[in-house]
Amino acid sequence: MYKNQRTIDYWVEHLNLQPHPEGGFFKETYRSEIKLQPFENNGERSLSTGIYFLITSGNFSAFHRIKSDEMWHFYAGSPLTVHVIKKDGTYTELNIGLDLIKGQLPQAVVPAEAWFASESSGEYSLVGCTVSPGFDFTDFELACESDLIMLFPSHKELITRLTRQ
């Protein structure tokens, strides 16, 4: 099994990561110059975007949603759990990592408009995210705990644990 000896500070410094509004650290690494207008009356978007994303123990990426599909890629550290609640209330747990025997996958996709949150299973998880159509903060919505619980009461405990408002 692959064991990574790098520290959180190593990744933050060498990848020039910055704090992310939903929790963790990130750096945009790619923004396509090709533009399109995928969402009615909502402006142009890049065809695709990519980031590094580092989430640490005791922290989490709070429930949020975007208008595009988001593919997650595992790079280093501990496996990452991505909690997904689709529009119909269906819950899915994506385990992003390299231990295929334990059901982890090195890539997984969160569908557009699904609410999702993530957390590391250890000291940290370093992943990448590719968004298509490309990410724009105009398309980002951070969940309000009470509103999300009203929509999905059967997931109250998870929502309460992984929201900030």
Long-range contacts (C-beta under 8 A, 24 or more apart in sequence): 1-98, 1-99, 2-98, 4-76, 4-77, 6-76, 6-77, 8-54, 8-56, 8-123, 8-124, 11-54, 11-76, 11-124, 11-126, 12-54, 15-52, 15-54, 17-52, 17-54, 20-53, 20-61, 21-142, 22-61, 22-62, 22-64, 22-142, 23-55, 23-59, 23-60, 23-61, 23-62, 23-164, 24-53, 24-54, 24-55, 24-56, 24-59, 24-61, 25-53, 25-54, 25-55, 26-51, 26-52, 26-53, 26-54, 27-51, 27-52, 29-128, 30-130, 31-134, 32-134, 36-133, 38-67, 38-68, 38-133, 39-67, 39-133, 39-139, 42-67, 42-138, 42-139, 43-136, 43-138, 45-133, 45-134, 45-136, 45-139, 46-133, 46-134, 46-136, 47-132, 47-133, 47-134, 48-130, 48-131, 48-132, 48-133, 48-134, 49-130, 49-131, 49-132, 49-134, 49-135, 50-128, 50-129, 50-130, 50-131, 51-128, 51-129, 51-135, 52-126, 52-127, 52-128, 53-126, 53-127, 53-128, 53-129, 54-124, 54-125, 54-126, 54-127, 55-80, 55-118, 55-119, 55-120, 55-124, 55-125, 55-127, 56-120, 56-123, 56-124, 57-120, 57-122, 57-123, 57-124, 59-119, 59-120, 60-117, 60-118, 60-119, 60-161, 60-162, 61-117, 61-118, 61-119, 62-117, 62-142, 62-143, 62-162, 62-163, 62-164, 63-115, 63-116, 63-117, 63-142, 63-143, 63-148, 63-159, 63-162, 63-163, 64-115, 64-116, 64-117, 64-140, 64-141, 64-142, 64-143, 65-113, 65-114, 65-115, 65-116, 65-140, 65-141, 65-143, 66-112, 66-113, 66-131, 66-135, 66-139, 66-140, 66-141, 67-112, 67-113, 67-133, 67-139, 68-112, 68-131, 68-132, 68-133, 68-134, 68-135, 68-139, 69-109, 69-110, 69-111, 69-112, 69-131, 69-132, 70-109, 70-110, 70-116, 70-129, 70-130, 70-131, 70-135, 71-107, 71-108, 71-109, 71-129, 71-130, 71-131, 71-132, 72-96, 72-107, 72-108, 72-109, 72-110, 72-127, 72-128, 72-129, 73-106, 73-107, 73-127, 73-128, 73-129, 73-130, 74-98, 74-104, 74-105, 74-106, 74-107, 74-125, 74-127, 75-126, 75-127, 75-128, 76-125, 76-126, 77-120, 77-122, 77-123, 77-124, 77-125, 77-126, 78-120, 78-121, 78-122, 78-123, 78-124, 78-125, 79-104, 79-120, 79-121, 79-122, 79-125, 80-118, 80-119, 80-120, 80-121, 80-125, 80-127, 81-118, 81-119, 81-120, 81-121, 82-108, 82-110, 82-116, 82-117, 82-118, 83-116, 83-117, 83-118, 83-119, 83-158, 83-162, 84-110, 84-111, 84-114, 84-115, 84-116, 85-114, 85-115, 85-116, 85-148, 85-152, 85-155, 86-111, 86-114, 87-113, 87-114, 89-151, 89-152, 89-154, 89-155, 91-155, 91-158, 96-125, 96-127, 97-121, 115-143, 115-148, 115-152, 117-158, 117-162, 117-163, 119-162
